[in-house]
Amino acid sequence: MCRHLAYLGEPRSPAETVFHAPHSLLVQSYAPADMRGGGSVNADGYGLGWYAEAPGPLRLRRSAPLWTDGDLPALAGSVRSHAFMAAVRNGTTGMPVVEAANAPFTGGGFLFSHNGVVKGWPDSTAELAAKLPITRLLTLEATTDSVLLWALLRERLEAGEDPLAALTWLTGAVEEAGPGSRLNFLLTDGRTLIGTAWTHSLSYRDLGGGVLVASEPCDDDPGWIPVPDHHAVRVTGEGVRILPLEADRSPEAR
């Protein structure tokens, strides 16, 4: 499995959680604590995305292990952003190790990451993939389950669907196609941050002025709160809500 994290709140540097925390994303890349049988290291690439003054998010991705980049700690330390997302990858056997396979994925002002695996790939998702416009299917960045999931989600987001409803649909559709899939997602547009816990670990912590959501706690602070399995955490300027991932969501829950 991969490891990922995302933040929303008052501007802060990604370097704090990616590099400097006791159990930072860097540490999680070579010594993860809760992979649940999904590998032992996350050495197949990394990515960092953040919001600045540009119209959409900025992003850096590489296909090498995070610990090999001697320049990124200083670069990340120079950034202060109200919203950012970072991930390290443990590629599923048979899927390519290329830069384009690394989260976060971008489009339409969003950042997206998938921590997990789709069971039965690629056969299990063939019917879902067939629903995509052929041009989008032919121009996917990489032939991985995460890239396909982003394409499916993006279709619904571009149609104007509520992000939480779109993630709920994606989780249900993929679970139906590949039962037992691990589907922890992170999605943000810089104003709202949503994380899903589906057969994998996810926690969040109020940092005072902002909220961090991560596959694993980045330190031993008692303020970390696990997100229950089959639930989503939604972070906005109004606070944090934990919501069940149900196929039919009422307007209130959206």
LINMO-V561230 format. One line per field, one symbol per residue. ss: DSSP state (2 for helix, 1 for strand, 0 for the rest). A space follows every 10 residues. Layout:
ss->???
This chain:
ss->0011111111 1100222222 0000222222 0000000000 0000011111 0000000111 1100022200 0222222000 1111111100 0000000022 2000111001 1111111000 0022222220 0002222200 0000222222 2222222200 0022222222 2222222000 0111111100 0011111000 0011110001 1111000000 0000110000 1111110011 1111000000 0000
